[in-house]
Amino acid sequence: MSSLSNSLWVLLLGSLLGLELIGKVPPTLHTPLMSGANAISGITMLASLTLLSQAGGNTALLAIGALSLGFALYNVVGGFLVTDRMLAMFRRR
């Protein structure tokens, strides 16, 4: 139980730190920050696929892997759509 408790504390503190850091980012840096988030989500997708391939029929691992893959894929696709829309503003008509 100690390991689960420590993991939940790390998740909570990491989430609060991330929220605090994102709130301090000026608007001009949001686009590079999104690119970094997309790269991290790509790594999360690879980790999720690895987890799914090594789950071995464990239902809990399959559910966690599928959930993380879905969230990471949603973030990557959304990031690409936002980037494409932003780049469209600079195209000549």
N, C-alpha and C positions, 0 to 999 in steps of 0.2 A: 504494500500500500504506500510505502514511503516513496517509491519510484514514481507512482502515479501522482502523488501529491506534489513532488518536486516538478514533475513535467507540467502540471497545471499551473504552478506558480511561475514557471518560466514562460508559459503561454500568456498568462495574465500580464506579467511585467513587460514582456516583449510587445504585446498589443498596446499597452498604455504608452510605452516609449515610442512606438511607431506612430501612434495618434498624435503625440506631442510634437514629434519631429515633422510630420506632414503638415501640421497646422502652422509651422513657422516658415514654410517654404514660400518664397515670393512667386507671384504668378508667372514671371518670366522663366522660372526653372521647372514648371510643371511638366513640360513636354520631355525634357531629358530625363526627368524622374520617371515618367511613364515608360520610356524606353528601357530603363533599368528594371522596372517592374515586369515588363514583358519578358526580358531575359531571365529573370528569376522564375517567372511562371513557366518558361520553357524548360528550365531545370526541374521544376516541380512536376511537369508532365512526364519527363523521363523517369523520375523517381517513382511516380505513380504507376507507370507501365512496368517498371521493375518489380514493384510490390505486387502488382496483379499477376505477373508471370510466376512469382515465387510463392504465391499464397497457398498453393497446394490444397485447395478446397476449403480453407478456413473462411467461413462466412464473414466474420468480423473484419479480417484483412481485405477480403474482396470488397466489402462495403466501404471501408475507409479509402481504399485505392480508387474505387470508382468515383467516390465523392470528391476526392482531391483532384482526380483527373478532370472531372466536370468543371470544377471551379477554376482550375488553371487554364483549361481550354477556353472557357468563357472570358477570362481576363486577356488571353492572347488575342482571340478574335476581336474582342472589343477594342483593344489597343490598336490593332491594325486598322479597324474601321475608323477610329478617331483620327489616326495619323493620315489615312487616305483622305478623309474629309478636310483635314487641316491643310494638306498639300494642295487640294483642289482650290483653295482660296487663292493660291499664288499662280495658278495656271492662267494663261491668256485666253480670252474668249474669242 
